[in-house]
Amino acid sequence: MNGIKGASSHSVNKLLGRKGVLWEPESFDRILRSSGDFEFRLSYIVGNPIAAGLAKGPDDYPWAWRESAQPGAAALHNCKNRTFSSGTN
């Protein structure tokens, strides 16, 4: 992870003409222990652009994962009828 953070920090700082820390000192990840946990996290991720006001629904955000682009990956389809809040889930 340090290699990725170091290289990207250098590139971003060069592009912006600045110096300094770009990344937080630690990374954080979660182990998905069940399909329910996966669905919850996916729903949260898909809902972020909606909560931020960048899209009205999952299909309105052009950078969202699409089932047509990921054959057999129906998880986003399962999120289409969910209600996404503007708060933290």
ZIDAFEN-V990407 format. One line per field, one symbol per residue. psi: psi as a letter, one per 20 degrees, with the letter a starting at -180 (. if undefined). burial: 1 if it has 24 or more other C-alpha atoms within 12 Angstrom, else 0. A space follows every 50 residues. Layout:
# ZIDAFEN-V990407
psi: ???
burial: ???
This chain:
# ZIDAFEN-V990407
psi: hhggggghgggghghilrqaphqqhqqprqpoirhgggggggggghighg hijiqhrhiioijqpphhimpinjghhiihjqpprirp.
burial: 00000000000000000000000000000000000000001111111111 000000110000011000000000111011000100000
